[in-house]
Amino acid sequence: MASIYVRVIQFFVAIAACLLAGLIGSIFTTPAIPTWYAALAKPALTPPAWVFAPVWTVLFILMGIALYIVWSKGWGQKKVQVAMVIFAVQLALNVLWSYLFFGLQAPFFALLEIGLLWVAILMTICAFYRVSIPAAALLVPYLLWVTFAAYLNYGIYALNP
């Protein structure tokens, strides 16, 4: 059994890893918001730009907590290893979407990629479910938000040929 200190470190590392992914994504996102993104035609239901940062921050924290729960079940277990690898892939895809959409300003390629991201999140939820139902449940808001983001991405692509 891991000591309380190891668990506390794992907890903060898991959350920090997810927040770091968000920070990396924001490097591509932040400069494009007042310029390129502001000039785009957007679909109905598009929230104001200021909504995205707090929503993503909460989602990254929930992802970190979910990651910690799975990690705390023991790295030596095959199902934990598989779940964490799938998680890492979806986290990388999350950052890639920001790069494609905001960094390259390529909504079409971002739309293709967000489909992969959505599948990867669903796979992560399934893998986490095998380890911890609460960890899987913590990722459901993330899947719902990415579903909404896919709608927005498609709308922007369709409205800005």
DSSP file with accessible surface (Angstrom, degrees, kcal/mol):
  #  RESIDUE AA STRUCTURE BP1 BP2  ACC     N-H-->O    O-->H-N    N-H-->O    O-->H-N    TCO  KAPPA ALPHA  PHI   PSI    X-CA   Y-CA   Z-CA
    1    1 A M              0   0  217      0, 0.0     2,-0.1     0, 0.0    73,-0.0   0.000 360.0 360.0 360.0 132.2    0.0    0.0    0.0
    2    2 A A        -     0   0   38     70,-0.2    70,-0.0     1,-0.1     2,-0.0  -0.389 360.0-109.4 -71.2 146.2    1.3    3.4   -1.0
    3    3 A S     >  -     0   0   58      1,-0.1     4,-2.2    -2,-0.1     5,-0.2  -0.273  28.5-107.8 -69.6 163.5    2.1    5.9    1.7
    4    4 A I  H  > S+     0   0  114      1,-0.2     4,-2.5     2,-0.2     5,-0.2   0.862 120.2  56.6 -61.3 -33.6   -0.1    9.0    2.1
    5    5 A Y  H  > S+     0   0  176      2,-0.2     4,-2.4     1,-0.2    -1,-0.2   0.913 106.2  48.6 -66.0 -42.1    2.7   11.1    0.7
    6    6 A V  H  > S+     0   0   64      1,-0.2     4,-3.0     2,-0.2    -1,-0.2   0.924 112.0  50.0 -63.3 -42.3    2.9    9.0   -2.5
    7    7 A R  H  X S+     0   0   55     -4,-2.2     4,-2.6     2,-0.2    -2,-0.2   0.907 110.2  49.4 -63.1 -42.1   -0.9    9.3   -2.9
    8    8 A V  H  X S+     0   0   67     -4,-2.5     4,-2.3     2,-0.2     5,-0.2   0.929 112.6  47.8 -63.9 -43.1   -0.8   13.1   -2.4
    9    9 A I  H  X S+     0   0  107     -4,-2.4     4,-2.8     1,-0.2     5,-0.2   0.936 111.7  50.2 -62.5 -45.1    2.0   13.4   -5.0
   10   10 A Q  H  X S+     0   0   26     -4,-3.0     4,-2.7     1,-0.2     5,-0.2   0.913 109.3  52.9 -57.9 -43.1    0.1   11.2   -7.4
   11   11 A F  H  X S+     0   0   66     -4,-2.6     4,-2.1     1,-0.2    -2,-0.2   0.949 113.9  40.7 -58.2 -50.7   -3.0   13.3   -6.9
   12   12 A F  H  X S+     0   0  127     -4,-2.3     4,-2.9     1,-0.2    -1,-0.2   0.873 114.4  52.3 -70.5 -35.1   -1.2   16.6   -7.7
   13   13 A V  H  X S+     0   0   70     -4,-2.8     4,-2.7    -5,-0.2    -1,-0.2   0.924 109.4  50.4 -64.7 -42.6    0.8   15.1  -10.6
   14   14 A A  H  X S+     0   0    1     -4,-2.7     4,-1.6    -5,-0.2    -2,-0.2   0.934 115.4  41.5 -62.5 -46.1   -2.4   13.7  -12.2
   15   15 A I  H  X S+     0   0   21     -4,-2.1     4,-2.8    -5,-0.2     5,-0.2   0.929 114.5  52.0 -68.2 -42.4   -4.2   17.0  -12.0
   16   16 A A  H  X S+     0   0   56     -4,-2.9     4,-2.7     1,-0.2    -2,-0.2   0.890 106.2  54.6 -62.1 -38.2   -1.1   19.0  -13.0
   17   17 A A  H  X S+     0   0   41     -4,-2.7     4,-1.7     2,-0.2    -1,-0.2   0.919 111.7  44.2 -61.7 -42.1   -0.6   16.7  -16.1
   18   18 A C  H  X S+     0   0    0     -4,-1.6     4,-1.9     2,-0.2    -2,-0.2   0.922 113.9  48.5 -70.3 -42.9   -4.1   17.5  -17.2
   19   19 A L  H  X S+     0   0   67     -4,-2.8     4,-2.5     1,-0.2    -2,-0.2   0.865 107.9  56.6 -65.4 -32.7   -3.8   21.2  -16.5
   20   20 A L  H  X S+     0   0   95     -4,-2.7     4,-2.9    -5,-0.2    -1,-0.2   0.905 104.2  52.4 -63.7 -40.4   -0.5   21.2  -18.4
   21   21 A A  H  X S+     0   0    7     -4,-1.7     4,-2.5     1,-0.2    -1,-0.2   0.928 110.4  48.7 -60.1 -42.2   -2.3   19.8  -21.5
   22   22 A G  H  X S+     0   0   18     -4,-1.9     4,-2.3     2,-0.2    -2,-0.2   0.902 110.3  50.9 -63.8 -39.7   -4.8   22.7  -21.1
   23   23 A L  H  X S+     0   0  104     -4,-2.5     4,-1.1     2,-0.2    -2,-0.2   0.924 110.1  49.1 -64.2 -43.3   -2.0   25.2  -20.8
   24   24 A I  H >X S+     0   0   67     -4,-2.9     3,-0.8     1,-0.2     4,-0.8   0.937 111.5  49.8 -62.0 -44.9   -0.3   23.8  -23.9
   25   25 A G  H >X S+     0   0    3     -4,-2.5     4,-1.8     1,-0.2     3,-0.9   0.892 105.0  58.2 -60.0 -37.1   -3.6   24.0  -25.8
   26   26 A S  H 3X S+     0   0   39     -4,-2.3     4,-2.5     1,-0.3    -1,-0.2   0.760  91.8  69.2 -68.1 -21.5   -4.1   27.6  -24.7
   27   27 A I  H << S+     0   0  107     -4,-1.1    -1,-0.3    -3,-0.8    -2,-0.2   0.888 110.7  34.1 -61.8 -35.5   -0.8   28.6  -26.3
   28   28 A F  H << S+     0   0   63     -3,-0.9     4,-0.5    -4,-0.8    -2,-0.2   0.809 123.2  47.0 -84.7 -32.9   -2.5   28.0  -29.6
   29   29 A T  H >X S+     0   0   27     -4,-1.8     4,-1.2     2,-0.1     3,-1.0   0.941  99.8  60.5 -77.8 -51.7   -5.9   29.2  -28.5
   30   30 A T  G >< S+     0   0   91     -4,-2.5     3,-0.7     1,-0.3    -1,-0.1   0.865 103.9  47.7 -54.3 -47.1   -5.4   32.5  -26.7
   31   31 A P  G 34 S+     0   0   83      0, 0.0     4,-0.4     0, 0.0    -1,-0.3   0.821 112.4  51.1 -65.9 -26.4   -3.8   34.5  -29.5
   32   32 A A  G <4>S+     0   0    4     -3,-1.0     5,-2.7    -4,-0.5     6,-0.6   0.686  91.8  77.2 -84.3 -17.8   -6.5   33.4  -32.0
   33   33 A I  I <<>S+     0   0   48     -4,-1.2     5,-1.1    -3,-0.7    -1,-0.2   0.951  99.5  37.1 -61.3 -54.3   -9.5   34.3  -29.8
   34   34 A P  I   5S+     0   0   96      0, 0.0    -1,-0.2     0, 0.0    -2,-0.1   0.673 131.3  27.3 -75.7 -11.5   -9.6   38.1  -30.3
   35   35 A T  I  >5S+     0   0   87     -4,-0.4     4,-1.4    -3,-0.2    -3,-0.1   0.697 129.4  15.9-110.5 -88.9   -8.5   38.0  -33.9
   36   36 A W  I >>5S+     0   0   49     -5,-0.2     4,-0.6     1,-0.2     3,-0.5   0.935 129.2  44.8 -59.5 -52.7   -9.3   35.0  -36.1
   37   37 A Y  I >4<S+     0   0   15     -5,-2.7     3,-1.2     1,-0.2    -1,-0.2   0.898 109.6  56.0 -63.3 -40.4  -12.0   33.4  -33.9
   38   38 A A  H 34<S+     0   0   60     -5,-1.1    -1,-0.2    -6,-0.6    -2,-0.2   0.826 106.3  52.0 -61.6 -30.4  -13.8   36.7  -33.2
   39   39 A A  H << S+     0   0   89     -4,-1.4    -1,-0.3    -3,-0.5    -2,-0.2   0.582  89.8 102.9 -84.6  -9.6  -14.2   37.2  -37.0
   40   40 A L  S << S-     0   0   22     -3,-1.2     2,-0.3    -4,-0.6   120,-0.1  -0.421  76.7-117.8 -75.4 147.8  -15.8   33.8  -37.7
   41   41 A A        -     0   0   48    115,-0.2   118,-0.2   118,-0.1    -1,-0.1  -0.680  40.4-156.8 -75.2 135.3  -19.5   33.3  -38.3
   42   42 A K        -     0   0   65     -2,-0.3     3,-0.1   117,-0.1     4,-0.1  -0.886  11.9-109.9-122.5 151.6  -20.6   31.0  -35.5
   43   43 A P    >   -     0   0   16      0, 0.0     3,-1.3     0, 0.0    -1,-0.1  -0.225  47.4 -80.5 -72.8 165.1  -23.5   28.6  -35.1
   44   44 A A  T 3  S+     0   0   75      1,-0.2   111,-0.1   111,-0.0     0, 0.0  -0.245 116.5  35.0 -57.5 152.6  -26.5   29.1  -32.8
   45   45 A L  T 3  S+     0   0  136      1,-0.3    -1,-0.2    -3,-0.1   107,-0.1   0.497  77.1 149.5  76.3   6.5  -25.8   28.2  -29.2
   46   46 A T    <   -     0   0   36     -3,-1.3    -1,-0.3    -4,-0.1     3,-0.1  -0.584  40.9-139.0 -70.2 120.2  -22.2   29.4  -29.3
   47   47 A P        -     0   0   24      0, 0.0     5,-0.1     0, 0.0    -1,-0.0  -0.353  31.8 -81.4 -73.6 164.7  -21.4   30.6  -25.8
   48   48 A P    >   -     0   0   71      0, 0.0     3,-1.9     0, 0.0     4,-0.5  -0.302  43.8-111.9 -61.7 151.3  -19.4   33.8  -25.3
   49   49 A A  G >> S+     0   0   40      1,-0.3     3,-1.1     2,-0.2     4,-0.5   0.823 113.5  65.3 -56.8 -32.7  -15.6   33.3  -25.6
   50   50 A W  G 34 S+     0   0  188      1,-0.2    -1,-0.3     2,-0.2     3,-0.2   0.718  90.3  67.3 -67.2 -17.1  -15.0   33.9  -21.9
   51   51 A V  G <> S+     0   0   29     -3,-1.9     4,-1.9     1,-0.2    -1,-0.2   0.845  87.9  66.7 -70.8 -32.0  -17.0   30.7  -21.0
   52   52 A F  H <> S+     0   0   42     -3,-1.1     4,-2.9    -4,-0.5     5,-0.3   0.884  93.7  54.1 -63.9 -43.8  -14.5   28.3  -22.5
   53   53 A A  H  X S+     0   0   65     -4,-0.5     4,-2.4     1,-0.2    -1,-0.2   0.946 112.3  42.0 -61.1 -49.5  -11.5   28.8  -20.1
   54   54 A P  H  > S+     0   0   66      0, 0.0     4,-2.3     0, 0.0    -1,-0.2   0.913 115.8  50.1 -66.1 -37.0  -13.4   28.2  -16.9
   55   55 A V  H  X S+     0   0   41     -4,-1.9     4,-2.6     1,-0.2    -2,-0.2   0.957 113.2  45.7 -63.3 -48.1  -15.3   25.2  -18.4
   56   56 A W  H  X S+     0   0   48     -4,-2.9     4,-2.9    -5,-0.2     5,-0.2   0.888 109.9  55.2 -63.7 -36.3  -12.1   23.6  -19.7
   57   57 A T  H  X S+     0   0   67     -4,-2.4     4,-2.1    -5,-0.3    -1,-0.2   0.946 110.2  45.2 -61.5 -46.6  -10.3   24.3  -16.3
   58   58 A V  H  X S+     0   0   84     -4,-2.3     4,-2.7     1,-0.2    -2,-0.2   0.927 113.5  50.5 -61.8 -44.0  -13.0   22.4  -14.5
   59   59 A L  H  X S+     0   0   10     -4,-2.6     4,-2.6     1,-0.2    -2,-0.2   0.911 109.5  50.0 -62.6 -41.7  -13.0   19.6  -17.0
   60   60 A F  H  X S+     0   0   11     -4,-2.9     4,-2.3     2,-0.2    -1,-0.2   0.885 110.8  50.0 -65.4 -36.2   -9.2   19.2  -16.8
   61   61 A I  H  X S+     0   0   64     -4,-2.1     4,-2.5    -5,-0.2    -2,-0.2   0.936 111.1  48.6 -66.6 -44.1   -9.4   19.1  -13.0
   62   62 A L  H  X S+     0   0   42     -4,-2.7     4,-2.5     1,-0.2    -2,-0.2   0.908 111.1  51.1 -60.4 -40.6  -12.1   16.4  -13.2
   63   63 A M  H  X S+     0   0    0     -4,-2.6     4,-2.8     1,-0.2    -1,-0.2   0.913 109.7  50.4 -62.0 -41.1   -9.9   14.5  -15.7
   64   64 A G  H  X S+     0   0    0     -4,-2.3     4,-2.6     2,-0.2    -2,-0.2   0.903 110.0  48.9 -64.4 -40.8   -7.0   14.7  -13.3
   65   65 A I  H  X S+     0   0   47     -4,-2.5     4,-2.5     2,-0.2    -1,-0.2   0.930 112.3  48.9 -64.2 -43.3   -9.1   13.4  -10.4
   66   66 A A  H  X S+     0   0    0     -4,-2.5     4,-2.2     1,-0.2    -2,-0.2   0.926 111.1  50.1 -61.3 -43.8  -10.3   10.5  -12.6
   67   67 A L  H  X S+     0   0   15     -4,-2.8     4,-3.1     1,-0.2     5,-0.2   0.926 109.8  50.9 -60.8 -43.9   -6.7    9.8  -13.6
   68   68 A Y  H  X S+     0   0   44     -4,-2.6     4,-3.0     1,-0.2    -1,-0.2   0.922 107.7  52.8 -59.4 -45.2   -5.6    9.8  -10.0
   69   69 A I  H  < S+     0   0   35     -4,-2.5     4,-0.5     1,-0.2    -1,-0.2   0.931 113.9  42.6 -58.2 -45.7   -8.4    7.4   -9.0
   70   70 A V  H >< S+     0   0    0     -4,-2.2     3,-1.5     1,-0.2     4,-0.2   0.944 114.8  49.8 -66.1 -47.7   -7.3    4.9  -11.8
   71   71 A W  H >< S+     0   0   58     -4,-3.1     3,-1.9     1,-0.3    -2,-0.2   0.892 104.1  60.1 -57.9 -39.1   -3.6    5.4  -11.0
   72   72 A S  T 3< S+     0   0   22     -4,-3.0    -1,-0.3     1,-0.3    -2,-0.2   0.649  88.0  73.8 -69.0 -11.4   -4.2    4.8   -7.3
   73   73 A K  T <  S-     0   0  100     -3,-1.5    -1,-0.3    -4,-0.5    -2,-0.2   0.592 121.8 -77.9 -77.7 -10.5   -5.5    1.3   -8.1
   74   74 A G    X   -     0   0   29     -3,-1.9     3,-1.8    -4,-0.2     6,-0.2   0.435  23.9-132.4 116.0 113.0   -2.0    0.2   -8.8
   75   75 A W  T 3  S+     0   0  132      1,-0.3     6,-0.2    -4,-0.2    -1,-0.1   0.764 102.3  71.2 -60.8 -25.3    0.3    0.7  -11.8
   76   76 A G  T 3  S+     0   0   73      4,-0.1     2,-0.4     5,-0.1    -1,-0.3   0.674  77.9  94.5 -68.6 -14.2    1.1   -3.1  -11.7
   77   77 A Q  S <> S-     0   0   79     -3,-1.8     4,-2.2     1,-0.1     3,-0.4  -0.655  73.3-140.9 -83.1 132.2   -2.4   -4.0  -12.9
   78   78 A K  H  > S+     0   0  151     -2,-0.4     4,-2.8     1,-0.2     5,-0.2   0.892 101.9  53.8 -57.7 -42.9   -2.7   -4.5  -16.6
   79   79 A K  H  > S+     0   0  100      1,-0.2     4,-2.1     2,-0.2    -1,-0.2   0.846 108.5  50.2 -67.3 -28.1   -6.1   -2.8  -16.8
   80   80 A V  H  > S+     0   0    0     -3,-0.4     4,-2.6    -6,-0.2    -1,-0.2   0.930 111.2  48.5 -71.3 -44.5   -4.7    0.3  -15.0
   81   81 A Q  H  X S+     0   0   57     -4,-2.2     4,-2.2    -6,-0.2    -2,-0.2   0.936 113.1  47.1 -60.1 -46.8   -1.8    0.5  -17.5
   82   82 A V  H  X S+     0   0   61     -4,-2.8     4,-2.5     1,-0.2     5,-0.2   0.937 112.4  49.9 -61.8 -45.8   -4.1    0.1  -20.5
   83   83 A A  H  X S+     0   0    0     -4,-2.1     4,-2.4    -5,-0.2    -1,-0.2   0.910 111.4  48.5 -61.1 -41.0   -6.5    2.8  -19.1
   84   84 A M  H  X S+     0   0   30     -4,-2.6     4,-2.3     2,-0.2    -1,-0.2   0.864 110.4  50.7 -72.0 -32.7   -3.7    5.2  -18.5
   85   85 A V  H  X S+     0   0   86     -4,-2.2     4,-2.2     2,-0.2    -2,-0.2   0.936 111.9  47.2 -67.7 -44.8   -2.2    4.7  -22.0
   86   86 A I  H  X S+     0   0   35     -4,-2.5     4,-2.5     1,-0.2     5,-0.2   0.920 111.2  52.7 -61.8 -41.0   -5.6    5.3  -23.6
   87   87 A F  H  X S+     0   0    4     -4,-2.4     4,-2.4    -5,-0.2    -1,-0.2   0.928 107.6  51.2 -58.4 -45.4   -6.0    8.4  -21.3
   88   88 A A  H  X S+     0   0   56     -4,-2.3     4,-2.3     1,-0.2    -1,-0.2   0.892 109.0  51.6 -61.7 -38.4   -2.6    9.7  -22.5
   89   89 A V  H  X S+     0   0   78     -4,-2.2     4,-2.4     2,-0.2    -1,-0.2   0.944 111.0  46.2 -64.6 -46.6   -3.7    9.3  -26.1
   90   90 A Q  H  X S+     0   0    0     -4,-2.5     4,-2.0     1,-0.2    -1,-0.2   0.876 110.7  53.7 -66.6 -32.9   -6.9   11.2  -25.7
   91   91 A L  H  X S+     0   0   24     -4,-2.4     4,-1.9    -5,-0.2    -1,-0.2   0.924 109.3  48.2 -66.0 -40.8   -5.1   13.9  -23.8
   92   92 A A  H  X S+     0   0   62     -4,-2.3     4,-2.6     1,-0.2    -2,-0.2   0.903 110.4  51.8 -64.2 -40.3   -2.6   14.3  -26.7
   93   93 A L  H  X S+     0   0   32     -4,-2.4     4,-2.2     2,-0.2    -1,-0.2   0.859 105.0  57.2 -64.3 -34.0   -5.6   14.4  -29.1
   94   94 A N  H  X S+     0   0    8     -4,-2.0     4,-1.4     2,-0.2    -1,-0.2   0.946 110.0  43.1 -61.0 -47.6   -7.1   17.2  -27.0
   95   95 A V  H  X S+     0   0   26     -4,-1.9     4,-1.9     1,-0.2    -2,-0.2   0.915 110.7  56.5 -65.0 -41.0   -4.0   19.3  -27.4
   96   96 A L  H  X S+     0   0   70     -4,-2.6     4,-2.9     1,-0.2     5,-0.2   0.879 101.5  57.1 -60.1 -37.9   -3.8   18.5  -31.1
   97   97 A W  H  X S+     0   0   32     -4,-2.2     4,-3.2     1,-0.2     5,-0.4   0.936 105.8  49.7 -60.2 -45.1   -7.4   19.8  -31.6
   98   98 A S  H  X>S+     0   0   14     -4,-1.4     4,-1.9     1,-0.2     5,-1.7   0.902 111.8  49.3 -59.4 -40.9   -6.4   23.2  -30.2
   99   99 A Y  I  <>S+     0   0   92     -4,-1.9     5,-2.9     3,-0.2     6,-0.4   0.940 115.6  42.4 -63.6 -46.6   -3.4   23.3  -32.5
  100  100 A L  I  <5S+     0   0   25     -4,-2.9     6,-2.5     3,-0.2    10,-0.2   0.939 122.5  37.0 -66.5 -48.1   -5.4   22.3  -35.6
  101  101 A F  I  <5S+     0   0    4     -4,-3.2    -3,-0.2    -5,-0.2    -2,-0.2   0.972 136.1  14.7 -72.6 -54.7   -8.4   24.6  -34.9
  102  102 A F  I  <5S+     0   0   19     -4,-1.9    -3,-0.2    -5,-0.4    -2,-0.1   0.878 129.4  45.9 -91.1 -42.3   -6.8   27.7  -33.4
  103  103 A G  I   <S+     0   0   33     -5,-1.7    -3,-0.2     1,-0.2    -4,-0.2   0.961 130.4  22.1 -68.8 -52.2   -3.1   27.3  -34.3
  104  104 A L  S   <S-     0   0   90     -5,-2.9    -1,-0.2    -6,-0.2    -4,-0.2   0.556  96.9-134.8 -88.8 -11.3   -3.5   26.3  -37.9
  105  105 A Q        +     0   0   88     -6,-0.4    -4,-0.2     1,-0.2    -3,-0.2   0.930  56.8 142.5  53.7  50.7   -7.0   27.8  -38.2
  106  106 A A     >  +     0   0   21     -6,-2.5     4,-2.4     1,-0.1     5,-0.2  -0.726  24.4 174.1-123.4  77.7   -8.1   24.7  -40.0
  107  107 A P  H  > S+     0   0   19      0, 0.0     4,-2.4     0, 0.0    50,-0.2   0.830  78.5  56.8 -57.4 -33.6  -11.7   23.9  -38.9
  108  108 A F  H  > S+     0   0   85      2,-0.2     4,-2.0     1,-0.2     5,-0.2   0.957 111.3  40.8 -64.4 -48.9  -12.0   21.0  -41.4
  109  109 A F  H  > S+     0   0  122      1,-0.2     4,-2.4     2,-0.2    -1,-0.2   0.876 114.5  53.4 -67.9 -34.6   -9.0   19.1  -40.1
  110  110 A A  H  X S+     0   0    0     -4,-2.4     4,-2.7   -10,-0.2    -1,-0.2   0.887 106.6  53.6 -64.3 -37.1  -10.0   20.0  -36.5
  111  111 A L  H  X S+     0   0   38     -4,-2.4     4,-1.3    -5,-0.2    -2,-0.2   0.922 109.6  46.8 -64.5 -43.7  -13.5   18.5  -37.2
  112  112 A L  H  X S+     0   0   96     -4,-2.0     4,-1.3     1,-0.2     3,-0.3   0.938 115.1  47.5 -60.7 -43.9  -11.9   15.3  -38.4
  113  113 A E  H  X S+     0   0    9     -4,-2.4     4,-2.7     1,-0.2    -2,-0.2   0.865 104.0  59.0 -68.6 -35.9   -9.7   15.2  -35.4
  114  114 A I  H  X S+     0   0    6     -4,-2.7     4,-2.7     1,-0.2    -1,-0.2   0.834 101.1  57.7 -67.1 -26.7  -12.4   15.9  -32.9
  115  115 A G  H  X S+     0   0   38     -4,-1.3     4,-2.1    -3,-0.3    -1,-0.2   0.932 108.7  45.0 -63.7 -43.2  -14.2   12.8  -34.1
  116  116 A L  H  X S+     0   0  110     -4,-1.3     4,-2.6     2,-0.2    -2,-0.2   0.905 112.4  52.0 -64.3 -42.3  -11.0   10.8  -33.2
  117  117 A L  H  X S+     0   0    4     -4,-2.7     4,-2.7     2,-0.2     5,-0.2   0.930 107.7  51.8 -59.8 -44.5  -10.9   12.7  -29.9
  118  118 A W  H  X S+     0   0   88     -4,-2.7     4,-2.4     1,-0.2    -2,-0.2   0.930 111.6  46.2 -59.9 -45.8  -14.5   11.8  -29.1
  119  119 A V  H  X S+     0   0   75     -4,-2.1     4,-2.7     1,-0.2    -1,-0.2   0.916 112.0  51.8 -62.6 -42.2  -13.9    8.1  -29.8
  120  120 A A  H  X S+     0   0    8     -4,-2.6     4,-2.3     2,-0.2    -2,-0.2   0.889 109.2  49.7 -64.2 -37.5  -10.7    8.2  -27.7
  121  121 A I  H  X S+     0   0    1     -4,-2.7     4,-2.8     2,-0.2    -1,-0.2   0.930 111.0  49.5 -66.0 -43.5  -12.7    9.8  -24.8
  122  122 A L  H  X S+     0   0   70     -4,-2.4     4,-2.4     1,-0.2    -2,-0.2   0.924 111.2  49.3 -61.2 -41.6  -15.3    7.1  -25.0
  123  123 A M  H  X S+     0   0   99     -4,-2.7     4,-2.6     2,-0.2    -1,-0.2   0.893 110.3  51.6 -63.5 -38.0  -12.6    4.4  -25.1
  124  124 A T  H  X S+     0   0    1     -4,-2.3     4,-3.2     2,-0.2     5,-0.3   0.928 108.4  50.6 -64.3 -44.2  -11.0    6.1  -22.0
  125  125 A I  H  X S+     0   0   23     -4,-2.8     4,-2.5     1,-0.2    -2,-0.2   0.932 112.1  47.6 -59.5 -44.7  -14.4    6.0  -20.2
  126  126 A C  H  X S+     0   0   58     -4,-2.4     4,-1.3     2,-0.2    -2,-0.2   0.922 114.1  46.4 -63.5 -43.0  -14.8    2.3  -21.0
  127  127 A A  H  X S+     0   0    3     -4,-2.6     4,-0.5     1,-0.2     3,-0.2   0.905 114.0  48.0 -67.0 -40.5  -11.2    1.6  -19.8
  128  128 A F  H >X S+     0   0    0     -4,-3.2     4,-4.0     1,-0.2     3,-1.3   0.878 104.4  61.1 -66.1 -37.1  -11.7    3.6  -16.7
  129  129 A Y  H 3< S+     0   0  139     -4,-2.5    -1,-0.2     1,-0.3    -2,-0.2   0.863  99.1  56.4 -57.8 -36.6  -15.0    1.9  -16.0
  130  130 A R  H 3< S+     0   0  162     -4,-1.3    -1,-0.3    -3,-0.2    -2,-0.2   0.710 119.5  31.8 -67.6 -21.4  -13.1   -1.4  -15.8
  131  131 A V  H << S-     0   0   21     -3,-1.3     2,-0.3    -4,-0.5    -2,-0.2   0.804 137.4  -2.7-101.5 -44.2  -11.0    0.0  -13.0
  132  132 A S     X  -     0   0   12     -4,-4.0     4,-2.1     1,-0.1    -1,-0.3  -0.883  47.9-155.3-157.4 118.6  -13.3    2.5  -11.3
  133  133 A I  H  > S+     0   0   97     -2,-0.3     4,-2.7     1,-0.2     5,-0.2   0.917 100.2  52.7 -62.7 -43.8  -16.9    3.5  -12.0
  134  134 A P  H  > S+     0   0   83      0, 0.0     4,-1.9     0, 0.0    -1,-0.2   0.911 108.0  51.9 -59.9 -38.2  -16.5    6.9  -10.3
  135  135 A A  H  > S+     0   0    0      1,-0.2     4,-0.6     2,-0.2    -2,-0.2   0.926 111.0  47.5 -62.5 -42.5  -13.4    7.6  -12.4
  136  136 A A  H >< S+     0   0    4     -4,-2.1     3,-1.4    -8,-0.3     4,-0.5   0.921 109.5  53.6 -63.1 -42.6  -15.4    6.8  -15.5
  137  137 A A  H >< S+     0   0   57     -4,-2.7     3,-1.3     1,-0.3    -1,-0.2   0.846  99.5  62.3 -62.4 -34.1  -18.3    9.0  -14.3
  138  138 A L  H 3< S+     0   0   44     -4,-1.9     4,-0.3     1,-0.3    -1,-0.3   0.713 101.3  53.9 -65.4 -19.2  -16.0   11.9  -13.9
  139  139 A L  T <X S+     0   0    1     -3,-1.4     4,-2.1    -4,-0.6    -1,-0.3   0.568  84.3  85.4 -91.0  -9.4  -15.2   11.9  -17.6
  140  140 A V  H <> S+     0   0   62     -3,-1.3     4,-2.6    -4,-0.5     5,-0.2   0.923  87.2  52.0 -62.2 -43.7  -18.8   12.0  -18.7
  141  141 A P  H  > S+     0   0   53      0, 0.0     4,-2.6     0, 0.0    -1,-0.2   0.898 108.7  53.3 -59.8 -34.4  -19.0   15.9  -18.6
  142  142 A Y  H  > S+     0   0    1     -4,-0.3     4,-2.7     2,-0.2     5,-0.2   0.936 108.9  47.9 -62.7 -46.6  -15.9   16.0  -20.7
  143  143 A L  H  X S+     0   0   22     -4,-2.1     4,-2.1     1,-0.2    -1,-0.2   0.923 112.8  49.2 -61.9 -42.2  -17.5   13.7  -23.3
  144  144 A L  H  X S+     0   0  111     -4,-2.6     4,-2.2     2,-0.2    -2,-0.2   0.917 111.8  48.2 -64.3 -42.1  -20.6   15.9  -23.3
  145  145 A W  H  X S+     0   0   43     -4,-2.6     4,-2.9    -5,-0.2    -2,-0.2   0.907 111.2  49.7 -66.7 -40.0  -18.6   19.1  -23.7
  146  146 A V  H  X S+     0   0    2     -4,-2.7     4,-2.3     2,-0.2    -1,-0.2   0.865 108.0  54.8 -67.8 -32.4  -16.5   17.6  -26.6
  147  147 A T  H  X S+     0   0   63     -4,-2.1     4,-1.8    -5,-0.2    -2,-0.2   0.945 111.3  44.5 -61.2 -45.6  -19.8   16.6  -28.2
  148  148 A F  H  X S+     0   0   53     -4,-2.2     4,-2.4     1,-0.2    -2,-0.2   0.913 111.5  53.3 -63.8 -41.7  -20.9   20.2  -27.9
  149  149 A A  H  X S+     0   0   13     -4,-2.9     4,-3.1     1,-0.2    -1,-0.2   0.869 105.5  54.3 -62.4 -35.5  -17.5   21.4  -29.2
  150  150 A A  H  X S+     0   0   27     -4,-2.3     4,-2.9     2,-0.2    -1,-0.2   0.911 107.3  50.6 -64.9 -40.6  -17.9   19.1  -32.2
  151  151 A Y  H  X S+     0   0   88     -4,-1.8     4,-2.7     2,-0.2    -2,-0.2   0.936 113.4  45.3 -59.6 -46.8  -21.2   20.8  -33.0
  152  152 A L  H  X S+     0   0    8     -4,-2.4     4,-2.7     2,-0.2    -2,-0.2   0.921 112.6  51.0 -63.3 -43.8  -19.5   24.2  -32.7
  153  153 A N  H  X S+     0   0    2     -4,-3.1     4,-2.6     1,-0.2    -2,-0.2   0.933 112.1  46.6 -59.6 -47.1  -16.6   23.0  -34.8
  154  154 A Y  H  X S+     0   0  134     -4,-2.9     4,-3.0     1,-0.2     5,-0.2   0.930 112.1  51.1 -61.3 -45.8  -18.9   21.7  -37.5
  155  155 A G  H  X S+     0   0    7     -4,-2.7     4,-2.5     2,-0.2    -2,-0.2   0.916 110.8  47.6 -59.7 -42.4  -21.0   24.9  -37.5
  156  156 A I  H  X S+     0   0    3     -4,-2.7     4,-1.2     2,-0.2    -1,-0.2   0.930 112.8  49.4 -65.3 -42.2  -17.9   27.1  -37.8
  157  157 A Y  H  < S+     0   0   93     -4,-2.6     3,-0.5    -5,-0.2    -2,-0.2   0.946 114.7  44.5 -60.6 -45.5  -16.6   24.9  -40.7
  158  158 A A  H  < S+     0   0   52     -4,-3.0    -2,-0.2     1,-0.2    -1,-0.2   0.859 116.2  45.7 -69.2 -35.8  -20.0   25.0  -42.5
  159  159 A L  H  < S+     0   0   86     -4,-2.5    -1,-0.2     1,-0.2    -2,-0.2   0.572 113.9  48.9 -85.4 -10.3  -20.5   28.8  -41.9
  160  160 A N     <        0   0   49     -4,-1.2    -1,-0.2    -3,-0.5    -2,-0.1  -0.596 360.0 360.0-130.4  71.0  -17.0   29.8  -43.0
  161  161 A P              0   0  161      0, 0.0    -3,-0.1     0, 0.0    -4,-0.0  -0.167 360.0 360.0 -65.7 360.0  -16.2   28.1  -46.3
